[in-house]
Every structure is written in structure tokens, then in C-alpha cells.
Amino acid sequence: MHYVKSSTSSRGFTRIVRPAAIILLVGLIFVGSLMALWVSRASGGRSALGLLSSLFGMDTVQSWWYVTRAAGLTSYFLLWLSMVWGMGISTKIFQPAVDGTYSYDFHEFLSLLGLGFVVLHVVVLMLDKYLPFTIIQILVPFVDSYRPFWVGLGIIGFYMFLVVTVTFYLRSVIGTQAFRGIHALSLAGYLGATLHGLYAGTDSALAVTKLLYVGTGLVVVFLTVYWLVMLALTKSERSLLRPAQVPVKDHQRRLRPNQR
């Protein structure tokens, strides 16, 4: 009895520590993105005091710009990681190293965190003084004045990720097949987010951003090919295991008259 109680308390402690650790990690990613953007853009022979003032002086234009760009990159990474994790669950590539229940919870948690940083990204865009966006320009694709096509793709990608995330809570209602079919939209959402970042983002020329896009893209291509190969192998194995079925009419024709 003591062992069971200790095991239960350990699981409860793990459920608290894991989300807290993930939130801390995401916070570090966000701060790291913010610092990387700030150093790459602001260090032009200025003093340390001037750099700190430009980073933390919230009455300046560029400080909001740093925050929204860092939030955008962080949300991109989190949503990519959530999608990759989901592909890993469907292909079972993480088993038996990672527990299946934890993998599913982690997948859902990453999606929620990624959408949260998207919200931060667009809210700060509305607060920005240099190039402010209206609520209509943020919610409706292709209506803004700044690179409308590429910004519109980012908005559509966000809606796709939002629909995919909502299905976590509707799986018992819509069924497993519909759940998996809707989750395929995450690939299209990722493509829209990538094109949005490349052609509408102001940091696409930075080496660290290029590395982010290329690295995430290669992982997605690998997992997509792996998923398609495994799907084809599974279908072929099922077809081999399925017994040959003879049509009823043909079977009756082959029977002798005294057997009918």
C-alpha cells in the first residue's frame, strides 16, 4: 500500500513538473529569440548603456518590434514542434523511448503554447507605432497594405492550426478518422507559416532565421516521406494478410450440380 501511494504521488508530481519545465523552456526560447534579434540588429558600435536602453525602453518604437518578431519566431518553432511531434505519434517513431500518453499530452500542450505566442505576436503588432495593424487586417487575409499575400498566408496558416488544436477536444465527437484527416491540415498550416515568415518577416535575411527555416523544413520532409512509406508498407501487409475472397456467384458456378 505504501508503494502504491508513493507511485501515485510521484505521478502527480510529474504532471506538475513537466508542464512547468516546458513553460520555462519556452520562456527561455522566447528570451533567446529576443536577445538574438536585438544583438543582430542593434549592435552597431553603440555603448552597452545605449543598447540596454533600446532593448528595455518600452516607449520606443523598436522595442515592440523586437517583441512581436521574437513572439512570431517562437510561435513558429512551437507549432512546428507540435506538428512534428504529432507526426512522430502517428508513425510511432518515438516508441518505445517516449510514453504514448505523455506524447499525446505534450503534442496538445505545444499546440496551445504555440497559439498563445501567435496571439502575443498579433497583439503587439496592433500596439506597434511604426507599422500598426488593425483588427480587420489581422483577422481577414489579404486586406492589409503590407505584403498582403504573404501576410494572408500566415493568417490562413494560423486558422488551420487553430482548427487542428480545437479537434483535440472534439475527438470523441467527430471520430478518429475525421480527427486524423483534420490534423493533416497542420502541414498546410506549416507551409503557410513558413512562406509568411520568409516573405513577410523582416528577419528572413538573418543567418539564424535561415537556419531555422531550413532545419525545420528538412525535418518535415523526412517525417512526411517516412510517414508515406510506413503507410504504404502497412497497406501492403494488410492486403497480404487478408484472405482471398471468391465472389458468391463464381463459387456457386464452380460447384457440381449434386453439391448445390
N, C-alpha and C positions, 0 to 999 in steps of 0.2 A: 504493500500500500504506500509505503514511503517512497518507493521507486516511481510509482505511477504519479504521485503528487509532484515529485521533483521533475519528472519529464513534462508534465503539463505546465508547470510554472516556467520551465525552460522554453517551451514553445511560445508561451505568452510573451516572455521577454524578447524572444527572437522576432516576433511580429512587431514589436515596438521599435527594436533597434534597427531592423532592416530598412523600413521607410525613413527613419531619421538619418541613417547613413546615406541613403540615396539622395535625400534633400540636401544634406551637407555637400555631397559630391557635386550635385547640380549647381549649388551656390558657388562652389569653387570654380566650376566650368564657366559660369557667368562672369564672375570677377576676373578670371583669367582672360576671357574674351575681351572684357572691357579694358583691362590693362594692356593687352596686346595691341588693340586698336589705338589706344591712347598713345602708346610708345611709338608705334609706326607712323602716326600722323603728326604728333605734337613735338617730337624731339628734333628741333631744327636749330640747335645752338642756343636754346633758352636755358635760363637758370632753373635749378631744382624748385625754387620757390614759385617761379612763374608756371612751371609745369603742374605743380600741385594745385595752384590756383585755378588753372584752366580745367583740371580734372574735376575738382570738387566744388567749384563756384557755380551753383545751380541757377544763378541769374544770367548766365551766359548762354549763347545760342548753341555752341558746340557740345556742352555737357549733355544736353538732352539727346543730341545726335549720337554721341557715344553710347548712351544707354539703349536707345532703340536699335542701333546696329548690333550691339552685343546681345540684346534680347532676341533679335532675329536669328543670329548665328546659333545661339543656344537652343532656341526652339527647333531650328533645322536639324541640329545634331540629335536632339531628344526624339523627335518624330522619326528620323531615320533609324535611330537605335530601336525604337519601339517596333517599327516595321520589320527590321532585320530580326529582332527577337521573335516576332510572330512567324516569320518565315522559318526560323530555326525550330519553333514548336511544331509547325506543320510537317517539316521534313524530318523531325526527331534527330537533328544533327547534334543537339546538346546532350542527348541521353547517352549513358546514364550519369553523366557528370553533374547535371542540374536536375533537381526535382521538378516533376511536371506541374504540380500545383503552384509551386513558387514561380515557375517560369510564366505561367498564365497571369498570376497576380502582378508580377514585375512588368509584363507586357502592358497590362491595363494602366498601371501606375505611371509608366513612362509616357503613355499617350496623354494622360491628364496633365502631367507636368509640361509636356511639350505645348499643349494647347494653352496652358497658363502663360507660358512665355510668349506665345503668339499674341495673346491679349495684351500683355505688357508692351510688346512691340508696337501694336497699333494705337494703344492709348497714349504712349509717349509721342508717337507721330502727330497726334492731334494737339499735343502740348508744345510741339516744336515751333519755334518762332521763325525759323528760316524758310521752311517749306511745309507749312501746316496742311493737314488733310482734314476734310470734313467727314462727318459720319457717313454721308452718302458715298463719298469717294472710297471709303474703307470697306463698306458693306456691298456695294454694287460693282461688279467687274467692268473694266474698260470705259469708265466715265471720268477718270481723273486726268489731269493735264500732264503729269509727269510719267512718261513712258507707259501709256495706258495699257498696251497689250501685255507687257511683261508683268506689270503690277496686277492686271486682271488675272493672269495665270496663277499668281501667288494667292489671290483671293479664292479662286476656284479650288486650288490645292488645299487651302485651309478648310473649306466646306467639306471636301472629300474626307479629310482626316477627322473632321467633326462627326460626320455620319458614321464612319468606321468606329469611332470611340463610343458613340451612343449605342451601337449594337451590342456592346459588352453587357448592357443591362436589359437587352431585349432578346437575348439568345433563346431563352425558353419559350418566347412567344413566336419568333419568326422561324425557329428551327435551325439545326446545324448546317444544312446545305445552304440556306439563304445567308446565314451568318458568314460562312466561308466565302460565298460569292461576293458579298458586300465588302469583305476585307480585301478583296483583290483591288478595290479602288485605291488602296493605300499606295500602290505602285504608281498609278496616275497622279495621285496627290504629291508623291515624292518628286516625280518628273516636273510637275508644275512649280513646286517649291524650288527645285534646282534651277530651272530656267529663270524664275523670278529673281533668285539671288545672283545669277550670273549677269543678267542683262538689266536689272533694275537696281541692284545693290551697288553702293559706292565703293565697296571693299573687294570687288571681284578681281581687281588687279593685284591685290596683295598676295605674296607667296603663301602665307599661311591659309588664306581663303582658297586659293587654287588647290593646295594640298588637301584641304577638307573636302572639296567637291570631287576631286579625282579619287581620293581614297574611299569615300562613301559610295561613289558610283561603281568602282571596281567590286566592292563587296556585294552590292545589289546585283550586279551582273552575274557574279559567281553563284550566289544563292538562287537566283532565278533559273540559271541553267541547271543547277543541281536539283532544284525542285521539279523541273520539267523532266529531267532524266529519271528521277525516282518515280514520278507519276507514270511515265511510260513503262518502267520496269514492273511497277505494281499492277498495271492493267494487263501486261503480258502474262504475269504469274497467275492472275485470276482467271484469264482465259484458258491457260493450260490446266488449271485445277478443276475447271468447270467440266462436268461430264457431257459428252456429245449427246445432243437431243435429236431424236428422229421424229419428224412430223407424224402425227397420228394417221393421216390418210396413207402416207407411204408405208407405214408399218402394217396397216391393215391389208394393203395390196400385196405385201410380201408374204402374208400368212396363207397357208394352204386352205382350201375350202373346208376340210374337215376340222380345222382349228378355229374357225370362226363361230 
